[in-house]
Amino acid sequence: METLKRLEDVVRDRRERLPEGSYTARLFREGQDAILKKLGEEMTEVVLASKGGKRGEIISEVADLVYHLLVLLAYHDLGLEDILAELKRRFK
């Protein structure tokens, strides 16, 4: 979880500073539609990797998906803690 938290912090920093040359900042500048489009692409890649059954590809594509989910959450000023709180609420 430490790595996810660090990544979340980087994503939030990119959202605030919007540095030139940053892929993450570009997604935020392009807005929600661009983020959602990329999220859809990544989900499709996860599905295809899963169908292919290659462990390394699945891991790589899920990592990309998680990153883009963090971008979407940050776009809405949400974070991992919000998701974890919801999961905790569901599984008491």
N, C-alpha and C positions, 0 to 999 in steps of 0.2 A: 504493500500500500504506500510505502514511502516514495517509490518511484512515480506512482500515479499522482500523488500529492505534489511532487516536484514538477511534473508535467503540467498539472493543472495551474500551478503558480506561473509557469512560463507562458501558458496560453493566456492567462489573465493579464500578464504584463504586456504581451503583444497587443491585446485588445486595447489597453490603456494608452500605450505609446505609439502604436501603429508604425513601427520602424520600416523604412524602405528596404526592399529586398527580402522581407520576411513573408514566407508563404502563409503563415497564420494571419498576419496582419492583412495580407491581400484578401483572404477570405472574409475578414471582418469588414474591410472597406467595400467589398462587393455585396455584402449583406446576406440576409437570411436565405434568399433563393439560391445563391451560390453555395452556401453551406449545406442546404438540404440536397441540392443536386449531387454534391460530392459525397454526402452521407449515403445517398441511394446507390451511387456507384460502388462505394466501399462495401455496402451490404451485399450487392450482387457478387462482388469478388469473394466475399466470405462464403456465400452459397456455392459458388463454383469451386472454390478451394476445398470445401467440405465434400462436395460430390467427387472431386478428384482423389480425396483421401490421403493426400500427402501432408504429413504432420507439420513440416516446416512451413509450407505454404499456408496452412490453416492458421498457424501462430502468427505469421507475418501479416496476413490479411485481417485477422481479428485485432492485432495491434493497431493497424491503420484505422479500423472502425472505432476502436476505443478513443484514439486521438481525436477523430472527427466528432465523436459524441461529446468529448470535453469542449471542443470548439462551440458546438451547438448550445451546450449548457451555459458556457460563458457568455454567449450572445444574449441569452435570456437572463443573465446575472444569477445563474444557478450554479451549483457545484456538486462535487461528490458527496459532501455532507448531506445535502438535500436528498439525494438518491438513497444514501445509506439510512437516513431517518425514515424514509418511506418503506424501505425493505424491512427495517426493524419493526415498524408499525404493523406490517403485514404478517410477520412471522413471530409474534409474541408467544 
